[in-house]
């Protein structure tokens, strides 16, 4: 089905005009160039307009990648940004990341604890930074990326973001379905997947406000359950302070574990601005940064450190080891909760399974914007229809993946995760060296391919970043020549993220100089 919009605003063909507010830190006048008022989505008698009017009757968000005008920026509560990320990370997936340190990487308790602390501080910095762009420009993260990759080059980034959003949604929903099955074996995997996916769809269908409202509260029951896990685990006395290792093996394991922690924490970078675009333009950037930082750092540290602590018991406690071997993280949590709490422990596990909804909401809400930047026809499909299609696609991957290729899917997602470091290397370099801060952005050109960067420098740097990632990665499928020289032979040490960032940033600095000299933009 093709949807045509007929309005006075055309987000692809618009001719940007207006004043440049570059010199103003907190301008009284807001340049509204390219902004699309909410009521314009329902103009005319096209199929697109009729669908948007129907959606409007149910208060479904009609806006996609169109720039948000100041009059429509009604979110006056910066603290909701904090609760948004608090809920998205106060989940069983974060718990699982911390638990990997012992059985997968063979690390001790203290070295794992320090890795979780310092790597998360580094990982979330880009998320906090790009969150401040939403209020300033009123643009989604993928649209902002046109200022780095160009109008056409950004489609490459969008493809990787689509793969990440859909792939991780499938991985996460499989974990949630396994938890439900661990509580009640009469709930097959496919049913658990559909239950969690349907709940996620209902939240993301209605858009920005409902996503923020749901995430405002959903962290509370999960936090309570994790406190119960902490209390029961502490009372059991099964914690084991596993000593840290030494030498090359320890170095390789720490680097590989750090890669997993960094990839999880920085994974929100590619949609950071999506959740701040309805904030007013004059809101303090420091306030946005700090609320985002607080909303990320607390749940990441708390859940990952808790997962690490609980997993240490599997070394000397048979019930914990057996539970993890039989059912993964679900079995480990069941070993903590079921013996002392019985049916209430099962209820707690169900709540943690449903925490996947909060974890997947950002993926499924933001995948629509990556789809819409792919072309004119994809933008002509309303956001909420893409939400539905995205849900169907990740369910179609997750249902067969539950029984046949869950680990293959997870390994593939870890493999493509390096693209985030490449994206950050290019975007931050452009912002610091060539835009020289927020004043360097001419928002009036965001719809103009001929005025945006050509994108050759960014695409070339992206390829160099891939080369850096391949050289330094240490994954199940492949160990790069640099990664192979670190750590235990046959396992290596993963330095793919820093090499991907470094290769992309340095090559972009070089390429962009000549690109600007040649094209003047």
Secondary structure, DSSP 4 states (H G I P E B T S, - for coil): ------SS--TTT----S---TT-SS-SS---TTB--GGGGG-SSSHHHHHHHHHHTTT-----SSBPPGGG--B--THHHHHHHHHHHSSHHHHHHHHHHHHTT---HHHHHHHHHHHHHHHTHHHHHHHHHHHHH---HHHHTHHHHHHHHHHHHHHHHHHHHHHHHHHHHHHHHHHHHHH-TTS-HHHHHHHHHHHHHHHHHT-HHHHHHHHHHHHHHHHHHHHHHHHHHHHHT----PPP--HHHHHHHHHHHHHHHHHHHHTTGGGGGGGTTTB-TTS-HHHHHHHHHHHHHHHHHHHHHHHHHHHHGGGT-HHHHHHHHHHHHHHHHHHHHHHHHTHHHHHHHHHHHHHHHHHHHHHHHHHHHHHHTT-HHHHTS-HHHHHHHHHHHHHHHHHHHHHTTHHHHHHHHHHHTTHHHHHHHHHHHIIIIIS-SGGG--GGGTT-TTTS--SHHHHHHHHHHHHHHHHH-B-SS-B-TTGGGSSSTTT----HHHHHHHHHHHHHHHHHHHHHHHH--
